Amino acid sequence: MPVIEITSLSHPGVEIFSTLTEAQLRNKLEPEKGIFIAESPKVIHVALNRWEAESKKGNGDYEPLAILCERKHIEGDAAEIIRRCTAKEGDIYSDRCVNIYTGTRELLTQLTGYALTRGVLCAMRRPKLKTIEQIVDHAHRIAIIHGVVDTTNIGAIFRSAAALGIETILITPDSCDPLNRRAVRVSMGSVFLIPWTWTNITKQGKDYQDILRELGFKTVAMALTNRSVPIDNPMLMSEDKLAIIMGTEGDGLPQNVIDSADYVARIPMYHQVDSLNVAAASAIAFWQLRKR
């Protein structure tokens, strides 16, 4: 277990926790080489559960690459994380090179630009995403996040989806990356529990709504229009395969997406309130439209 004490912000190896932007971490040109940062012990353990499951399939998705923590956490909150990242049967530590970088709380705050949640970060390998056709196979309730850019909303939507029976999530490319550090933390690790992919990752190069219809799904756009039906409409609730489309925080869904949907639905409200935050609306929609 290589524990490396850092004394400066330019120490080799720590740039993944400091100077690299989210776009650089994601590595759009070579996604298979991209990484993401998981924050807080609880979230990191959920990610490690997924890594262990993927390892049994022979791939390196979610592989831990490096840990950053305060020294006091090496034998505290980070101890079990370190053991899981490096231990092997019959020995205390394996030969896997997962560096543990440590330093004072003040230095780590300067390095990352924020106070660490319970003092632990873990850099992990991004997963290789599957196509829409692959991940919706056998699903009956899926969510589509269209143009949502707020990291907190993305994390909250994933958490609600995991809790309320959504089996798969599709995300338009103009939305926030679910593996953004803050989105991961707000989701409490739910981004590791539900299969997800971008709507442009397909085998056929078709519009995602066309692909879903070919696979037997009906789509419902959450929007206020003249043809919107209440979300508890019996027709909606009885659909065998349903894709729920959630729009942006401000303008909602584009008109062409609404026009293409099989249904348009609204959440009945009182006191002349016409809309809810997309994260709150998604939780209500997921619960009401869950598979019976």
Secondary structure, DSSP 8 states (H G I E B T S, - for coil): --EEE--STT-TTGGGGTT--HHHHHTSSSGGG-EEEEESHHHHHHHHHHHHHHHTTT--TT-EEEEEEEGGGTTTTTHHHHHHHH-BTTBSS-S---EEEEE-HHHHHHHHSS--GGGEEEEEE------HHHHSTT-SEEEEE-S---HHHHHHHHHHHHHTT--EEEE-TTS--TTSHHHHHHTTTGGGTS-EEETT--SS---HHHHHHHTT-EEEEE---TT-EETT-HHHHH-SSEEEEE--SSS-S-HHHHHHSSEEEE---STT-----HHHHHHHHHHHTS--
